Amino acid sequence: MDSYFSPMNEVNILAKLADLKEDHYQQLLALSAMMELLIEKGVLSRDEIAQRAFELEHINARPPYPTA
C-alpha cells in the first residue's frame, strides 16, 4: 500500500492531470473556433447553439452518476 502513495506516483498522477487539462483546453479551443466560423458564415446563430446546449443538458433529468 505504501508504494501506491509514493511521491513519484503522485508526480505521475499530477503529470497526467496536466496532460488532460491541456487536451481539454485544445479541444475547447477547436470547438470554439468551429462555432465562431459557423456563426460568421450564417450557418448557425448563437441562440440556436444556446438552445441546443440547453436541450442536450436537459434530455435526462437524472444525473449520469450516482448521487447517494
Buried (B, 14 or more C-beta within 10 A) or exposed (E): EEEEEEEEEEEEEEEEEEEEEEEEEEEEEEEEEEEEEBBEEEEBEEEEEEEEEEEEEEEEEEEEEEEE
